[in-house]
Amino acid sequence: MHEPGPPRTTSVGEPVELAPRCPDPDGTYRWTVRDAPADSDLSPGDGPDPTATGPPSSATTVDPDGSAAADAAGSDGPAAVLRAGETGRDDDPVVHLAPDAPGTYVLAVDAPDGTHRQRVRAFPDERRRAEIRVPADDLGVEDGEVDRVSLLWPHNENRLALDRAERDGGEWVASVRVPPGGHGFGFVPDGDRSAAFHGVCEVPGPGRPRLSLDASVVEADDPAASDRLRLTAAVEPAPAVDDVERGGDPDALDATFLVDDRDADPETVAAIESRADGRTLSVPLDDLPDDVRIHAVPHGERYGAAETVRIEREGAAAGGDGAVAVRDPNPTPGWAESPTIYEVFVRSFAGDTLPTTFAEIERRVEYLDHLGVDALWLTPVLASPTEHGYHVTDYYDTAADLGSREAFASLVDACHDAGIRVVFDLVINHTSRDHPAFQLHSAGVDTYADHYRRTDAAADVTGIDWAEVGDGDAPDYYFEWGRIPNLNYDSPAVREWLLDVVDEWAGVVDGFRADVAWGVPHGFWKEVADRVPDDTLLLDETLPHDPFYGEGEFHRHYDTSLYETLRAIGAGEQPADAVETALARVEWLGFDDPAAQMRYVENHDEDRYLAEHGREALRAAAAVTFTLPGAPMIYAGQERGNETYRGPIRWHDGDNDLTDFHRELAALRDAEPLLRRGGVAFDGRAADARVVDGDAERVVAYERTPPAGAGAGDAGTSDNADPLLVVVNFAAEPATVAVPGPVEADLFGDGSAVAGDGDGEVRVAVDAVAVLR
């Protein structure tokens, strides 16, 4: 089926990509508008603008003249509301909608298997004008030597030379329109990131609301009447994080229910949605299709990520009793709800003498088991000319120096025998420029003409004399990554190819970590999530993390908020209790489930925490990642005392005490369900904890509490559901902390660190961490 997936949500000025599923490169597709808001320039019958140009998947943010027309396209003028994807085709397999008015857009795609409907709900423009000013002297080059200054940040997909600052006296200035929040940016002189100035553009306004759905069947009072399905949306405002960002008005929050157009005809969809009353949708079961997905979107001053339920009438089609089942259509695999993840940079794992191969990694699976690892994430194992492997040259074969596919399968089997899952690094935003597909594309072979994105050569910063496949064009890439050109997801041939790659490895491994997930369209990830086996973990690399990648796409996300905070605490730039602010910021961004985050202190792209902040701070930071909800991640070598970020693991001269520390953290987390599934509270006993000896600025306390509604003995919590009090000390010296009693023991130690008994105040000696029951 070429149906284009679920209804989509966006806001004015925020483009959304629309594409048929199961793409047939040889098929013919045609998109048309069926309906649009009254204030939109689109009208029924319109198709994509064939003359439109511009970036294919993001709105340009620089607004040099302050005009509304520049909002969607920057200095090049207005962009089309609906434009075709960038291919050489006459039809429009993929289109891009940039809503120009709030409301519902209805489109249809004529595909080889028929016509399919796609709705897009656009909320009001969330962007606000702001001005970024940087003194010319703050750039890392002599002022008179600068020809151009590029604005580099996620809002232009980290493309250099696309948006440029203007000179105003002694400053470089960019006028932008972006949503509320703290937006990290770089001002890069002449494409040289080493000389860039990095800062944060603070835009006041509320965070995104969060939503959770409760579904129940309400029995009818009249035996002749139909029972009803009731969906109730609990909508929460974003918390106030600091003086710049406020939470928004809770009374202004609401929910919109959208029935999936794939599951019912337009009349049935409209009839069901018409029964919504604010945050509640109540529908007679007899009016529901036997299998239907319903999406609920929170909104107020801003909109948030949708939650989806699937309602199935079990046995109805076969003449059964039609009992109703309500389930999550994209549930997190049970094994992946709170795993301890271990990342291996594959070519350094065997040490500094032996070359790393799959066989050598397999010989060390016993170590992973000893450490208490649940999931092994391997950096790319596919054919590549690089040591790190992120420049892929063959998606179907493993790297020759690592071993054959059979050797890789043997490693996976050995991990499974030890109860360890294997996560595959999926690199499909780009290929190596040495990939045959890019070479054939560059050489003008027609079959590969649309395989890679192209851009105006004036924005190229590599200095490469690229082969042109169009007048004045060059490969599209992020940052200055000229060796890894971006694939073109507007091409159905590319989509078919990469879906096949996912299929190829989904039957071999247990999960995918998606490299540069932010560069691949949401619609593609939604198709991947629906395509892979149900027990497959999907982990995204989105920087910064973004709740919309959890909208029927990924189960776990890089927690960049906590990562940055732990780094700042280690450097002494923030107090230890900034951990609370980091968790609040995750909610402010719009994440509803704190367990959806992968918590980490370092990875293969970052400097080692130990080298930058010392051993004591590393132990404390690691303890935080293991005592919060989510999935803690150890980067191989973190536990051995490595100080080089991709260097060989210190097997023969490593820090065994540090290794034991990580092993004990993993063991305690495995033994205490509250550490995996419970809530987090910074008030109550945690707020009453006080440092009586030590550096109070380096100590943070929080409670791990039972999940909402849990009681003593509940399955998945613990036999004793009493909260656990966690106290973490980042200082080089131990701290003595007074906490409210009673305290039975420090679960992380041997209990000797606790002094005092009864219900009064108890004093606890905290080296790096204490977990008190």
Secondary structure, DSSP 8 states (H G I E B T S, - for coil): -----S-EEEETT--EEE--SS--TTS--EEEEEE--TTSS--TT---BTT--S-SS----B-TT--STHHHHGGG----SEEE-SSS-SS-SSEEE--SSSEEEEEEEEETTEEEEEEEEEE----EEEEEEEEGGGSSS-GGG-S-EEEESGGGTTBTTTEE-EEETTEEEEEEEE-SEEEEEEEEETT-GGG-EEEEEEE-EE---EEEEEEEEE--SSTTS--EEEEEEEEE-----SSSEE---GGG-EEEEEE-TTSS-HHHHHHHHTTEETTEEEEEGGGS-SEEEEEEEEESSSB---EEEEEEEETTTTTS--EEEEE-SS---GGGSS--EEEE-GGGTT-SSS---HHHHHTTHHHHHHHT-SEEEE---EE-SSSS--S-SEEEEE-TTT--HHHHHHHHHHHHHTT-EEEEEE--SB--TTSHHHHHHHTT-GGGTTSB-EEEGGG--S------SSTTEEE--SBT-TTS-BB-TT-HHHHHHHHHHHHHHHTT-SEEEETTGGGS-HHHHHHHHHHS-TT-EEEE--SS--GGGGTTT-SEEE-HHHHHHHHHHHTTSS-TTHHHHHHHHHHHHT---GGGEEE-S--TTS--HHHHH-HHHHHHHHHHHHHSSSEEEEETTGGGT--STTS---STT--HHHHHHHHHHHHHHHH-HHHHH-EEESSTHHHH-EEEES-GGGEEEEEEE--TT--TT-TTS-SS---EEEEEE-SSS-EEEEEES----BSSS-STTEE--TTSEEEEEESSEEEE-
